[in-house]
Amino acid sequence: MNNELKARGFLKRHIWSQDKISESDKRYRYEHSLRVAAVGRKIAVSEDLDKEALTLGCILHDVGTFDSRNNPREHGRVSAKIAREFLKTLDLPKEKVEEICYGIAIHVDDKADFHGEKTILNESISDSDNIDRFDSYRIYDTLRYLRFHEMTVDEQLDYLNKVIPKLKGYTKQEFATKTATAMWTDNVSFQIQFYERLKCQLQAGQI
């Protein structure tokens, strides 16, 4: 079994060992982590980075999310601790383990509770996470969570009038690599286009 499959198995076991977490939340966290890994893999191939290391970091970046649910801002640092113990069981150089763990630790708020240095590889863990959080699935998931379909048209338009300018403010954001920046820009641009078209349709229905 290769290291990526081992990491996926470890992540799944750890997530499903958590008590008082709904099946849907467990499933979302696991599937989000695999989507982030798919983004990281694309970045690694395009930018000639260590594909295995970046993929592992992306798979494990949220492994401690439910362990730190009382303090969500800590989940990067908690995930790094959990990930380190697993990564030490693999045939990886110690410095590579630490590079991965540092990227996991800082992916939430750019802070770690141990010494490390930023690299293009470990910054790409956070980049991959952000890219997935602004991809197509997040549109569906956000509108479902907000129960958008139950809002009045005025409430729907009010939401769209707030979210569209916010998204436009994200379009110039730079990431650690050109590949990640391009993927981010494409995702945000798609969201803006979707919400603008939705707004036009809602407005047309009011005429």
C-alpha positions in Angstrom: 0.0 0.0 0.0 1.4 3.4 -1.0 1.7 6.3 1.5 -1.3 8.2 0.0 -3.6 5.2 0.6 -2.2 4.8 4.1 -2.9 8.5 4.8 -6.4 8.2 3.5 -7.1 5.2 5.6 -5.6 6.9 8.7 -7.7 10.0 8.1 -10.9 8.0 7.7 -10.3 6.0 10.8 -9.5 9.0 12.9 -12.6 11.0 11.7 -15.0 8.1 12.2 -13.6 7.5 15.7 -15.0 10.8 16.9 -18.1 10.8 19.1 -21.0 13.2 18.8 -20.2 14.1 15.2 -22.9 13.6 12.6 -22.3 11.2 9.7 -22.8 14.1 7.2 -20.1 16.2 9.0 -17.7 13.3 9.0 -18.3 12.6 5.4 -17.9 16.3 4.4 -14.6 16.6 6.2 -13.2 13.4 4.7 -14.3 14.3 1.1 -13.1 17.9 1.5 -9.7 16.6 2.5 -9.6 14.4 -0.6 -10.6 17.3 -2.9 -7.9 19.4 -1.3 -5.4 16.6 -2.0 -6.5 16.5 -5.7 -5.8 20.3 -5.9 -2.5 19.9 -4.3 -1.5 17.1 -6.7 -2.3 19.4 -9.6 -0.2 22.2 -8.2 2.7 19.8 -7.4 2.8 18.4 -11.0 2.5 21.8 -12.6 5.1 23.4 -10.3 7.5 20.4 -10.0 7.1 20.1 -6.3 7.2 16.9 -4.2 3.9 15.4 -5.2 3.8 12.8 -2.5 4.6 15.3 0.3 2.1 17.9 -0.8 -0.6 15.2 -1.3 0.0 13.8 2.2 -0.1 17.3 3.7 -3.4 18.1 2.0 -5.0 14.8 3.0 -4.1 15.3 6.6 -4.5 19.1 6.9 -7.8 18.8 8.8 -7.3 15.5 10.6 -7.6 17.3 14.0 -10.7 19.4 13.1 -13.1 17.5 15.4 -10.5 17.1 18.1 -10.4 20.9 18.3 -14.1 21.7 17.7 -14.3 23.8 20.9 -11.6 26.0 19.5 -11.7 25.8 15.7 -8.8 28.3 15.3 -6.5 25.7 16.8 -7.3 22.9 14.3 -4.3 23.5 12.2 -1.9 23.1 15.1 -3.9 20.1 16.5 -3.9 18.5 13.0 -0.1 18.9 12.8 0.4 17.0 16.0 -1.8 14.2 15.0 -0.4 14.1 11.5 3.2 14.0 12.8 2.7 10.8 14.7 1.3 9.1 11.6 3.9 10.5 9.2 6.7 9.2 11.4 5.4 5.7 10.7 6.1 6.2 7.0 9.4 6.0 5.2 9.9 9.7 4.9 13.0 11.9 5.9 12.5 13.7 9.2 12.9 17.1 7.5 10.1 16.2 5.1 7.8 15.3 7.9 8.5 18.6 9.6 8.0 20.5 6.4 4.6 18.9 5.9 3.6 19.4 9.5 4.6 23.1 9.5 2.3 23.6 6.5 -0.6 21.9 8.2 0.0 23.9 11.4 -0.1 27.3 9.7 -2.9 26.7 7.2 -5.6 28.3 9.4 -4.1 31.5 10.8 -0.4 31.4 9.6 0.8 30.4 13.1 2.5 27.3 14.4 3.4 26.3 17.9 6.8 24.9 16.9 9.7 26.2 14.8 9.6 25.9 11.1 10.1 27.7 7.9 7.7 28.5 5.1 8.4 26.8 1.8 6.5 26.8 -1.5 5.5 23.2 -0.7 4.0 23.8 2.7 2.4 27.1 1.8 0.7 25.1 -1.0 -1.3 23.1 1.6 -3.1 26.3 2.6 -3.5 27.3 -1.0 -5.0 24.0 -1.9 -7.5 24.3 1.0 -8.6 27.8 0.0 -9.0 26.8 -3.6 -11.3 23.9 -2.7 -13.3 26.2 -0.3 -14.1 28.4 -3.3 -14.8 25.8 -5.8 -18.2 24.8 -7.3 -19.2 22.4 -4.5 -19.0 25.3 -2.0 -21.7 27.2 -3.8 -24.1 24.3 -3.4 -23.0 23.7 0.2 -23.3 27.3 1.2 -26.7 27.8 -0.3 -27.9 24.6 1.3 -26.5 25.6 4.7 -28.2 29.0 4.5 -31.5 27.4 3.4 -31.4 29.9 0.5 -34.5 28.2 -1.0 -36.5 29.2 2.0 -35.6 32.9 1.9 -37.9 35.5 0.4 -36.7 37.0 -2.9 -35.7 40.2 -1.0 -33.7 38.2 1.5 -32.0 36.3 -1.4 -31.1 39.5 -3.2 -29.8 41.0 0.0 -27.5 38.1 0.5 -26.3 38.3 -3.1 -25.7 42.0 -2.9 -23.3 41.3 0.0 -21.5 38.3 -1.3 -20.8 39.5 -4.8 -18.7 42.6 -3.8 -16.9 40.4 -1.2 -15.9 37.9 -3.9 -14.7 40.6 -6.2 -12.4 41.7 -3.5 -10.7 38.3 -3.6 -9.9 38.3 -7.3 -6.4 39.9 -6.9 -5.2 37.5 -4.2 -1.8 36.0 -4.8 -0.7 32.5 -3.8 2.6 30.7 -3.4 2.6 29.5 -7.1 1.3 30.7 -10.4 -0.7 27.5 -10.7 -2.5 28.1 -7.4 -3.1 31.7 -8.2 -4.7 30.8 -11.6 -6.8 28.1 -10.0 -8.0 30.5 -7.3 -8.8 33.2 -9.8 -10.8 30.8 -12.0 -12.8 29.6 -9.0 -13.6 33.0 -7.7 -14.5 34.3 -11.1 -16.9 31.4 -11.6 -18.6 32.1 -8.3 -19.0 35.8 -9.2 -20.5 34.8 -12.6 -22.9 32.3 -10.9 -24.1 34.7 -8.3 -24.5 37.6 -10.7 -26.6 35.4 -13.1 -28.6 34.2 -10.1 -29.2 37.8 -9.1 -30.4 38.8 -12.6 -32.8 35.9 -12.6 -34.3 36.8 -9.2 -34.6 40.5 -10.3 -36.3 39.5 -13.5 -38.9 37.5 -11.5 -39.8 40.7 -9.6 -40.8 42.7 -12.7 
